[in-house]
Amino acid sequence: MVFRQKEKLNKKKKVAFVVIMLWILSVMPSFEKEDWFLGVTGQMIPILAYEKEFGNTMVDYAANYQVPEWFYEDETEIVPEPEPVTENVTEEESERVTAAAEDVKGTVYTREQLEQRDFLLSHIFAVDGNTSMTEEETDLQNLLDVDLSIDGNDAKDYKILIYHTHGSESFADSREGVKEDTVIGIGSYLAEILENDYGIPVYHDETLYDVIDGQLDRSKAYENAYNNVTKILEENPSIEVVIDLHRDGVAEDTHLVTQVNGKPTAKIMFLNGVSRSNKNGDIDYLYNPNKLSNLAFSFQMYLEGLEHYGDYVRKIFVRSYRYNLHLLPRTTLIEAGAQTNTIEEEKNAMEPLAAILYKVLSKPE
């Protein structure tokens, strides 16, 4: 009797084994060779596949910073140049104005246009295919009707922090090993303009977050930047604006340049993360309580740039991550030009950028 029970049990085990093997063989074609084991085990144990895509939510970082942004950053990605912001816009659809810059035509959209979600998504935002924007995030009241002004004029304490997650980023004519020829040098020039021309005290953090032991290493750049920048903000509570200044990476035959006041000027792009993927929805452990104000900050600066400097501003690029934008309500990541721009073009780009920042941050008249 006992023997028969064991025999039945063995048959059940064999059947179960065959079923499992058939299932494994059926899912094999959907995985690359190097990911086969992780793919199969990820199907059996879903948390493994989840962690591969989104990271380990149990990692403990300073100030409850659980998942470092570097985990999601694709350092080799080339962001395509968005379509011109004024495409298919006729004189009847928008009021065209002579901009403050010489020989530049800017564009002013009507409120009626800006209240249309489809208009925003086709003319102002460039949304990455891995994410999406909600109705709340494209609501004009949340984007335009938000007062982002600060008491920055003649302030004695720092009001703006400029730092660079990828401080080693350089340009077409940069000299190797010369900090002034990197995006840090460009940030210094922006800080100088803001302080000297607009009276806004700036804390410029020149720390190289993407260089470890003398070697380029961006694997933990966002984590390293977060840890130090939070300390700077704690030590300087007067800071109300945080700018992470980068330069973009584009194809070598792409030149992001325009003319502003008769000078060759690198184009700029504001980048926002919405902590959401189309596949998995909101990424809760990348929660950003300042997401809407971040978007409003980019949106208002974009409209100022479009009005006064035309195609100097590229579409606002929206991705699924967070990029440490949760630090303060007025936090922005700015891509100024790219590796194909010259240092002169980059410095020229800081002049209209400073003017845009001042306009948005100034008290309404």
N, C-alpha and C positions, 0 to 999 in steps of 0.2 A: 504493500500500500504506500509506504513511504517512498519507495523507488519510483512508482508511477507519478507521485506528486512532484518529485524532483525532475522527472522526464518532461512533464507538462511545463514546469517552470523554465527549463532549459529551452524548450521550443518557443516560449514567449520571448525569452531573451534574444534568440536568434531572429525571430520576426522583427523585434524592435530594432535590432542591429541593422537588418536589411533595409528597413524603412528609413533609418537615419542616414545610411550610406546613399540611398537613392536620392534623398533630399539634398545631401551635400553635393552630389554630382549635378543635380538640377540647378543649383545656384552658382556653380563654379564659373560658367561663362560670363557672369556679370561682374567679375572681379579681375583686376589686373593681376599678373603673375605675382608681383612682389607684395600685393595686398591680399592674396588669397586666404592666408591663414587668418588675418585680422578680419577679413570680410566674413568668413564662415563663423568664426567665434563671435563676431559682432552680431550676426543673425541669431545665434544661440543666446548670447548675453548682450542685450541691446546697449547697456551702458558703455561697452567698449567702443562701439561705433559712434556713440554720442560723444565720448571724450575725444575721439580722433578728430571730429569736426569742430567741437566747441571747447575742448579743454577740460581739465579736471576742476570741477566746481568746489572741491574740498581743499584746494591749495590755499594756505593762509598767508596773506601778505599784509603789510602795514595798513592800518586804518581800514580793516575789513575789505581790502582790495583783493578780491578772491581770484579773479582770472586776469592775468596780464594781457595787455592789448597786443604785445608782440606775437602772441600765439596765433593771432588771426592775420597779421600783416604779411602781405605778399610783396616782398621787397623788389621783386623783379617785374612786377606788373607795369605795363605801359598803358596809361590812361589815354584813350583816343580823344583828340580835340573835338569838343562838342560843336554842333552846328552853330552858325552865327546867330546871335540872340535876336536879331531883327528880321529873320527870315519870314517871308510871306506876310509881313506887316505893312499895310498900306497907310497912306496919309490919313485916310478916313478912320482907320482902326486905332491909331495912336497919334498923340500930339508930338510933333518933332520940334526940337528946340536947338538953338545955337548954344553949344556948351561953353563952360568957363574956359576950357582949354582952347588954344588957338587951332583954327582949321579942323575942328572936330565936330561931328554931328552926333548929338546924343539923342536918346529916346526917353520919353515919359509916357508910361502906360496909364490909362484911365483906371479909376477905381472899379468901374464896371468890368473891365477886362481882368483885373487882378482878382476879382471875386469869383472868377470861373476856374474851377479846378483844372480842367483840361488845358486852359490857356497857360496856367502856371507850369504844368508838367511838360508842355511842348515848347515854351519860350524861356523859362527861367531855371527850372530844375532839370538836371540830367540824372536820372535814377538808375543805379546799377541793377542789372537783371536779377541779382540775388536777393533784392529787398523791394520794399514798396513804401509809399507814404500814405498815411491815414487821412481821413477827412479832417481830423483835428489838426494835423500837421500842415495842411494846406488851407486852413481857415484864415482868411485875410485878417480877421481881428487878432488872431494869435501871431501873425507875422508882421503886420504893419502898424497896428494900433497899440503897440507896446512901447512905453517910454523907456528907452535905454540910456538916457542921458546921465552924466555923472558930474559931480562938482570937481572938475579937473583943472580949471584955469587958476593959475597962481597958487596951486596947492603945494604945500611943503613936503608932504609925504608921497611916496610912490602911489600912482594910480593905475599904471599899466605894467604888466609883466610880459616881457618878450623872451621866449626860450626856443630851443630847437631840438626836437627829438632826434633828428638826423643832422647834427651839426657839421658833419664832414662833407655834406653835399657841396659840390663845386660846379664850375661853369666852363664854357668853351675855352676861355683864355685864362683860367685859374693857374697860378703857379703852385706846384706841388708842395705841400707842407706849410703854405702861408695861410694863416687863419683869416686874414683880411680878405682873401680871395674866395672864401667859402660863404655859405648862407649865414654864418655867424657875423661875418663882416657886413653883409647886407642888413642884418638885424641891427647892428651898431649904427648904421646910417639912418635907419628908420627911427631908432631911439633918439638920435641927435636932432632930427627934424621935429619930432613931437615935442621935445623939450625946448629947443631954441625958437621954433616958429610958432608953436601953439601953447607953450607954457605948461605942458603936462609932464610931471615927473615920471620917469620910466626906470624900472629895474630890468636890466638886460642880463639874463643868465647865459653865460658863454660856455657852460659845461658841455663837454663832448659826451653825449649819452650813447653814441653808437661806435665808440672806440674803447676797447678794453685791452689793457697792457700793450698799448701802442698799435693794436691791430683793429681793422674795421670789423665790427661784430654787432650787427643790428638785431640779434636774436632776443635781446632783452632791453632794447632801447626805450620802448614805451614804459616798461616796468621801472627802469632806472630813472627815467624822467619823472614819472609819477611820484616816486619816493622822495626825490629831492625838491620838486616843485611844491609839493604839499608842505614841506618844511619852510620853504620861502614864503608861502602864503600865511602860514601860522605865525611867522616872525614879522610879517608885514601885513597886518589886517586891513590897512588902508587900500590895498590893491583891489580894484574892482573889475579889471579887464585882463584876460590872459590870452596871449597870442602865441601859437605854435607855428613858427615861420619855417616853411619848407621851400624846396623847388621841385617841380614835377619831373617825371621821367618819361620822355617821349621818343618816338622814332627819330633816328639821326637826321632824317630829311625834313623834320618838322621844326619850324621856327616860330615860336609864340611871341611875335613882336608887332607893335603898332606905333603910331606917331602921336605923341602927346606934347603939346607946346613946341612942336618942331623937333622933338628929340626921339630917337628910337627907344621904345619903352617895352619892357617885357610885360606880357599879359598876366593877369592874376586870376586865381580861382579859389573860391571858398569851398571847403569840404565839410560835410556834416555826416555824422553817424546817427542812425535811428535805433540801434540795438534791436534789430529785427531781421530775421531771415524768412524768405518765402517758404522754405521747407519746414521750419520749426516754429515760426511765429516769433513773439517777443522773447528776447533773450533776457530772462529775469535777472540773472546774476551780472548782467551788464547794465543794470538799471541806471538811467540818467534822469534825475529829478529836474535838470536844467535843459532838457532836450528842446522844449518849445522855445525858450528864450534864446538858446543857441541858434536855432533856425531863424528866429526873428532878427537876431544880430546879423547873420549872413545875408538875410533877405533885404534888410534896410541898407546895408553897405552896398549890396549888389545894385539896388535901384539908384543909389547916389552915384555909383560908378558909371552906370549905364547912362544916366542923365548928363553927366558932366564930361565923361571920357569915352563914351561910345563902346567900341569893341575891346577896350582895355580890360574889361571884365568878361570872363568866360562864364558859362552857366554854372550854377551851384551844383556841385557833384555830391550826390547822396549815396552813402553805402550802408551796409548792415551792421557795422561795428560801432565803437564808441570813441576811440582815439583820445581818451582822457578829457573829453569835452565836458564832462560832468563836474569839473573843478569849480566853476563859477557860472552864474547865468550869462555873463558876457565873455564866453570863451569861444575862440575861433581857431580853426586850422586853415592857414593860407598857403596855397601853392603859388609861389612867385616865379613865373617863367619856368625854364627847364634847363637841363644840362647843355642844351644847344644855344642858350642865350649867353651874351657876354656880360662881364661884370658891369660895364657901363649901362647896358640895357636894364640890368637888375637894379642898379642904384637909381636910375631914372624912374623905375616903377615904384620906388618908395615914396616919391614926392606926391603923386596923386593918392596913394594909399593912405598916407598921413592925413591928407585933406579929407578923405572919405571918413576915416576914423573920427576926426575932429567934428565933422558935421553930424554924424550919428550920435556921438557922445555928448554933444553940446546941448544945453538946455534950450527947449523950443522958445523962439522969440514971441 
